Amino acid sequence: MLSIVIPAFNEERYIGACLDSIASQTVKPLEVIVVDNNSTDRTVEIASQYPSVIILREKRQHQAFAQATGFKAAKGDILGRIDADSILPSDWTEKIVDVFEA
């Protein structure tokens, strides 16, 4: 139901904690899409350690392009777009879904 899209450019310091916060959600999202926007650090390597994460690549440099690539690929009815340095409360997904279901 909920797809989470994360544009990422050189986010190795943050992406792991962000993905950990998503992994600990009380209601799991349908999918988590990390869109690598030409990172030159370990962003993709770190994101690849999460089996449920889909990694896409966008060569056009700008978060708007990366975001659009993620949105286009997303299969959920609800699209959640967060930054790679976001730490979500454990009930974030649950609350988002509840709001849309109401």
N, C-alpha and C positions, 0 to 999 in steps of 0.2 A: 504494500500500500504506500509506504513512504520510501522515497529514494533520497539519499543524502549525497550531495555533490560537493567535492572539495577541490577547487583549483589550487595548484601547488607549484611554486617556483622557489627552489632552494629553501625548503622547509625542514631540513633534517633535524633541527633543534626542537621542533614542535610536533611534527606529524605523528610520532609514536604515542605521545600523551593524548593527542586528539583521537586517534584510532582506539586507544585503550578506553577512553571515555565512551565511545560508541559501542565497543564490545561489551561494556558493562550495563547497557540499557536494560530496563525492566521489560520493555517491548522492543524486540529487535526490528530494525528497519528491513524493508524488502531487499535493499541493496545499498552498498556504499561505493561510490565512484570517486576515485582520486584521479584528477586530470593533471598530469605532469606537463608543465609549460616550459620545457627546455632546462630543467634543473641540471646543474653541474656538480651537485653534492650527492649525498646518499639518500635523498628523498625517496626515490623509486625503490631502492634497495630495502629501506625500512618499511615502506608500505607493502612491499611484496611479502613480508613476513606474516601478513594477516591474510589467511586463506580466503576469507569471505570478501575481501576488497577487490574491486575491479579497477585495474589501472589502464587509463587511456592516455594518449599523448596528443598534445596540440602544439604544432610547430609555430603557429602565428603567435608572436609574443604579446600578450596582454591578458589580464585576468578575465576580461570580457569574452575573449575568444575561448579560453579554457572553460569558462562557465557555460557558454553556449554549446560546446562540445559535450559536456557532461549532461546538460539538460536534454540534448537531442538523443543521447544514448539511454537515458533513464527510462525505466519501465513502470515506475510507480505512478499512482494517481495523484500523489502529493509530492512536490519537489521541495526538499530542504537544502539550502545552499549555506554552507558555513565556511569559515576561514580555517586554514590548517593549524592555527594556533588556538582554536576554540577548544574548551574543555566543557563538555555537556554534562549537566546534572543527570543522574542515573534515570530520572523519569522524563527526560526531555522528549524522547520519541513518543512515549505514552501520552503525554499532554498534547503534543501536536496532533496525533491521531484522534484523540478525544474531541479536540476543538473542531476538527473537520467533520467528524461523525455527528456532532451536535448540530 
